[in-house]
């Protein structure tokens, strides 16, 4: 049989039983077989998502291949009643995972400045009646105001950034600081801060000085994209130094072996147990 892209029905029949299973070669196989266009629905972490297969992140969510190591770590770390802040929530993958893990007694605040991604994020939250989740359509930075958000012109990977670069369109978006937003939302403690803002992480942490100083952030899952950090005038070493200076200790995370690693940091005085088997 000639190997071709599967049609939508065949793809769904293949993917549904495999979505929550992980095995060597899964991502390569399913992305090879998957169409690169079309809208598909999927239940992920008990939440209904409507996903555009043209976008790599959404296609990965549909196929069950999006950041499996980070997914496993977050699932093992979070407990009922916790509070999660998802910075750079995109269409809401980690928002939905966090909402499931912390339950109705917990809270999730999801920040996404992209109009396109926020529409999908807020729609997912509303459709699934995730009343303990709050979506906020602003970016986070070191000072309040407005900034340009840069969007790649080429379709296929919606990963907006506050960092100017070539072959993009730009749109002005409001920005706030994490310190001010946590006060506004009445959040005193963040049990997990997940942050993925394409190299703008240092600016976000600069707007969270009070939270860091008072040790109100207990754990951080942060992307270390060296290329984007350098474009922002920073580095992975500086980002690591900032977190260690704030009292965090890095814990093993299997995703560190990736070309663009996500790294997990925890306050040593946290009462939460470090997840076993995360590496």
C-alpha positions as CSV (number, residue, x, y, z in Angstrom):
1,X,0.0,0.0,0.0
2,X,1.3,3.4,-0.9
3,X,1.8,5.6,2.1
4,X,-0.1,8.9,1.8
5,X,-1.6,11.4,4.1
6,X,-4.6,9.9,5.8
7,X,-8.0,11.4,5.3
8,X,-9.7,12.9,8.3
9,X,-11.8,9.9,9.2
10,X,-8.9,7.5,9.0
11,X,-6.7,9.8,11.0
12,X,-9.3,10.1,13.8
13,X,-9.6,6.3,14.0
14,X,-5.9,5.9,14.2
15,X,-5.2,8.8,16.6
16,X,-8.0,8.5,19.2
17,X,-6.7,5.3,20.9
18,X,-3.1,6.5,20.7
19,X,-3.6,10.1,21.9
20,X,-2.6,9.5,25.5
21,X,0.0,6.8,24.8
22,X,3.6,7.6,24.3
23,X,6.1,5.4,22.4
24,X,9.3,5.8,20.4
25,X,8.6,7.2,16.9
26,X,5.0,8.3,17.6
27,X,5.5,11.9,16.7
28,X,7.4,11.2,13.5
29,X,4.9,8.6,12.4
30,X,1.7,10.6,13.1
31,X,3.0,13.9,11.8
32,X,4.0,12.1,8.6
33,X,0.6,10.6,8.1
34,X,-1.4,13.7,9.2
35,X,-2.9,16.2,6.8
36,X,-1.6,19.7,7.1
37,X,-5.0,21.4,6.9
38,X,-8.5,21.0,8.2
39,X,-10.3,21.6,11.5
40,X,-10.6,18.7,13.9
41,X,-12.1,18.3,17.4
42,X,-10.5,16.2,20.2
43,X,-11.0,15.6,23.8
44,X,-7.8,16.4,25.7
45,X,-7.6,16.2,29.5
46,X,-11.4,15.9,29.5
47,X,-11.8,19.2,27.5
48,X,-13.1,19.6,24.0
49,X,-10.6,21.4,21.7
50,X,-11.3,22.5,18.1
51,X,-7.9,22.4,16.4
52,X,-6.5,23.7,13.2
53,X,-4.2,21.0,11.7
54,X,-2.3,23.6,9.7
55,X,-0.7,24.9,12.9
56,X,2.1,22.7,14.2
57,X,1.2,23.1,17.9
58,X,-2.5,22.4,17.4
59,X,-1.7,19.4,15.1
60,X,0.6,18.1,17.9
61,X,-2.2,18.5,20.5
62,X,-4.6,16.6,18.2
63,X,-2.1,13.8,17.6
64,X,-1.1,13.6,21.3
65,X,2.5,14.4,20.6
66,X,2.8,17.9,22.2
67,X,5.5,18.1,24.9
68,X,5.0,14.7,26.5
69,X,7.8,15.0,29.0
70,X,6.5,18.3,30.3
71,X,2.9,16.9,30.4
72,X,4.0,14.0,32.5
73,X,5.9,16.3,34.9
74,X,3.0,18.8,35.3
75,X,0.6,15.9,35.8
76,X,2.7,14.4,38.6
77,X,3.5,17.7,40.3
78,X,0.0,19.4,40.5
79,X,-2.4,18.6,43.2
80,X,-6.1,19.4,43.9
81,X,-6.6,22.9,45.1
82,X,-3.4,24.4,43.7
83,X,-3.0,27.6,41.7
84,X,-1.4,27.6,38.3
85,X,-0.4,30.6,36.1
86,X,0.0,29.8,32.5
87,X,2.0,32.6,30.7
88,X,2.0,32.2,27.0
89,X,-1.0,29.9,27.1
90,X,-1.5,29.7,23.3
91,X,-4.7,27.7,22.6
92,X,-4.8,26.3,26.1
93,X,-3.0,22.9,26.3
94,X,-1.4,23.4,29.7
95,X,-4.4,25.4,30.8
96,X,-6.7,22.4,30.3
97,X,-4.2,20.0,31.9
98,X,-3.8,22.3,34.9
99,X,-7.6,22.8,35.2
100,X,-8.0,19.0,35.4
101,X,-5.3,18.4,37.9
102,X,-6.1,21.2,40.4
103,X,-9.8,20.6,40.2
104,X,-12.7,23.0,41.0
105,X,-11.0,23.9,44.3
106,X,-8.0,25.2,42.5
107,X,-7.4,28.1,40.2
108,X,-5.8,28.6,36.8
109,X,-4.9,32.1,35.3
110,X,-3.9,31.9,31.6
111,X,-2.3,34.9,29.9
112,X,-2.2,35.1,26.1
113,X,-1.8,38.3,24.1
114,X,-2.3,36.9,20.6
115,X,-5.9,37.7,19.4
116,X,-5.9,34.5,17.3
117,X,-4.7,32.2,20.1
118,X,-6.8,34.0,22.8
119,X,-10.0,33.4,20.8
120,X,-9.4,29.7,20.8
121,X,-8.2,29.7,24.4
122,X,-11.2,31.5,25.7
123,X,-13.6,29.5,23.5
124,X,-12.2,26.2,24.9
125,X,-12.6,27.5,28.5
126,X,-16.2,28.7,27.9
127,X,-17.3,25.6,26.0
128,X,-16.0,23.3,28.7
129,X,-17.4,25.4,31.5
130,X,-14.0,25.7,33.3
131,X,-15.3,28.1,35.8
132,X,-12.1,28.0,37.9
133,X,-10.0,29.2,34.9
134,X,-9.5,32.8,34.0
135,X,-8.2,33.8,30.6
136,X,-6.5,37.2,30.3
137,X,-5.9,38.8,26.9
138,X,-2.7,40.7,27.8
139,X,1.0,40.1,27.6
140,X,3.2,40.2,30.6
141,X,6.3,42.5,30.8
142,X,8.4,44.5,33.2
143,X,6.1,47.6,33.1
144,X,2.4,48.1,32.2
145,X,1.6,49.7,28.8
146,X,1.5,48.4,25.3
147,X,3.9,46.6,23.1
148,X,4.1,45.2,19.6
149,X,3.4,41.5,19.3
150,X,5.2,40.0,16.3
151,X,3.5,37.2,14.3
152,X,5.2,35.1,11.6
153,X,3.8,35.6,8.1
154,X,4.3,32.0,7.2
155,X,1.4,29.7,8.4
156,X,2.1,26.5,10.3
157,X,3.5,27.5,13.6
158,X,1.7,30.2,15.6
159,X,4.3,31.2,18.2
160,X,4.0,35.0,18.6
161,X,6.7,36.9,20.5
162,X,7.3,40.4,21.8
163,X,10.8,40.3,20.1
164,X,11.1,42.1,16.8
165,X,12.3,39.9,14.0
166,X,12.1,39.5,10.2
167,X,9.2,38.3,8.0
168,X,6.5,39.2,10.5
169,X,3.5,41.3,11.0
170,X,3.0,43.2,14.2
171,X,0.0,44.2,16.3
172,X,-0.1,46.4,19.4
173,X,-1.3,44.6,22.5
174,X,-1.7,45.7,26.1
175,X,0.8,44.4,28.7
176,X,0.8,44.2,32.4
177,X,3.2,43.0,35.1
178,X,2.7,39.7,36.8
179,X,2.9,41.4,40.2
180,X,0.0,43.7,39.4
181,X,-2.1,41.0,37.7
182,X,-1.8,38.6,40.7
183,X,-3.0,41.5,43.0
184,X,-5.9,42.2,40.6
185,X,-6.9,38.6,40.5
186,X,-6.5,38.1,44.2
187,X,-3.8,35.4,43.9
188,X,-1.4,35.3,46.8
189,X,0.5,32.1,45.9
190,X,1.4,30.6,42.6
191,X,2.1,26.9,43.0
192,X,3.2,26.5,39.4
193,X,4.2,29.2,36.9
194,X,4.5,27.8,33.4
195,X,6.1,30.3,31.1
196,X,6.8,30.1,27.4
197,X,7.1,33.5,25.7
198,X,9.7,32.9,23.0
199,X,12.7,34.6,24.6
200,X,10.8,37.3,26.6
201,X,11.0,35.5,29.9
202,X,13.5,37.9,31.5
203,X,11.0,40.8,31.1
204,X,8.2,38.7,32.6
205,X,10.3,37.9,35.6
206,X,11.3,41.6,35.9
207,X,7.6,42.3,36.4
208,X,7.3,39.7,39.1
209,X,9.9,41.1,41.6
210,X,7.5,41.2,44.5
211,X,6.3,37.6,43.9
212,X,9.9,36.4,43.7
213,X,11.1,38.4,46.7
214,X,8.3,37.2,48.9
215,X,8.7,33.6,47.6
216,X,5.1,33.4,46.4
217,X,6.0,31.4,43.3
218,X,6.7,27.8,44.4
219,X,7.7,26.2,41.1
220,X,8.5,27.3,37.6
221,X,8.4,25.4,34.3
222,X,10.2,27.6,31.9
223,X,11.3,27.4,28.3
224,X,15.0,28.1,27.6
225,X,15.1,29.1,24.0
226,X,18.7,30.3,23.6
227,X,18.1,31.7,20.1
228,X,15.2,33.9,21.2
229,X,16.8,34.9,24.5
230,X,19.8,36.2,22.5
231,X,17.6,38.2,20.2
232,X,16.1,39.8,23.4
233,X,19.6,40.7,24.6
234,X,19.7,37.9,27.3
235,X,20.9,34.3,27.6
236,X,20.0,31.0,29.2
237,X,22.7,31.5,31.7
238,X,21.2,34.9,32.8
239,X,17.7,33.3,33.1
240,X,19.1,30.4,35.2
241,X,21.0,32.9,37.4
242,X,17.9,34.9,38.0
243,X,15.9,31.9,39.1
244,X,18.7,30.6,41.4
245,X,19.1,34.0,42.9
246,X,15.4,34.0,43.7
247,X,15.9,30.8,45.7
248,X,14.9,28.1,43.2
249,X,16.7,24.8,42.8
250,X,16.6,23.1,39.5
251,X,15.0,19.6,39.4
252,X,15.6,17.0,36.6
253,X,13.2,17.4,33.7
254,X,13.4,14.9,30.8
255,X,12.6,17.8,28.3
256,X,16.1,19.2,29.0
257,X,17.6,17.0,26.2
258,X,15.6,18.8,23.6
259,X,17.0,21.4,21.2
260,X,14.7,24.0,23.0
261,X,14.6,22.7,26.5
262,X,12.0,23.3,29.2
263,X,13.5,23.4,32.7
264,X,11.8,22.9,36.0
265,X,12.7,24.8,39.2
266,X,11.3,24.4,42.7
267,X,11.7,26.4,45.9
268,X,13.5,24.1,48.4
269,X,11.2,25.1,51.2
270,X,8.1,24.2,49.2
271,X,5.8,21.8,51.0
272,X,5.0,20.1,47.7
273,X,6.8,16.9,46.9
274,X,8.9,16.8,43.9
275,X,7.4,14.4,41.3
276,X,9.2,11.1,40.9
277,X,10.2,9.8,37.6
278,X,10.0,13.2,35.9
279,X,13.4,12.7,34.3
